[in-house]
């Protein structure tokens, strides 16, 4: 099963999960409420998620005059990828990291932290930016926003179900079937956010592997991105980033530090595995300078990833 099909199935599972929770909370009316909530949150996320996250991290836009080297790298990569030129933002944080956002390639944004620009050489920066543009090409920025808003809706309804179970049915007798329903609702309200997190984690992890392979295609070789990931892994422990868990999946590496349990539930695959797979790719393939088929470069990146996965 390819990554696109897997992602579609996971998003569908999250939507069904949301509707099921709505039904548990309020029957048919609850299902309708859940669907309306999901549609409303996705509409809001589609149009405004990029503005919200850029403002959250106080990112400021830079022009070609202000950041000529970064602008030139992005321009080269977009020509190879067959993408329109995105807006470029710098986040005033010392922790090295980067993300892409926007509702489609025509309205994409690439953001890098000040710390990333300070510690990385040109090839490493190109690898990071190629990875982020791969997310743009693969439409991951929209998928990530939808997954995040669906997860948020599931958690919101789970909280409502929990309070309804505690206050609405707490007075029922232990032998009353409605009381058992209240217990079941309380249990589901606790398990639902965990299920949403697992689905969101599966979506994010599958997209990161594909973005690494496609990004290496755009950059022309995988070593720059591999070295960049090594540096990002080392510095993320030394310079923690004050980031929201709701946006952690957007970054090239998880900005949230933690122990083994945190890594187990991370939205990103292990850095060691990503680096090993990148270095297992054969170097020297020709990156596409242009493409009549907007998915051709993505398909080549996926073919490379499929070859390594066998």
Secondary structure as UniProt FT lines:
FT   HELIX           3..56
FT   TURN            57..58
FT   STRAND          60..62
FT   TURN            64..66
FT   HELIX           68..81
FT   STRAND          87..91
FT   STRAND          98..101
FT   HELIX           105..107
FT   STRAND          109..113
FT   HELIX           114..119
FT   HELIX           122..137
FT   TURN            138..139
FT   HELIX           140..163
FT   HELIX           164..168
FT   TURN            170..171
FT   TURN            174..175
FT   HELIX           177..219
FT   HELIX           223..238
FT   HELIX           245..250
FT   HELIX           260..264
FT   HELIX           271..280
FT   TURN            294..295
FT   HELIX           296..309
//
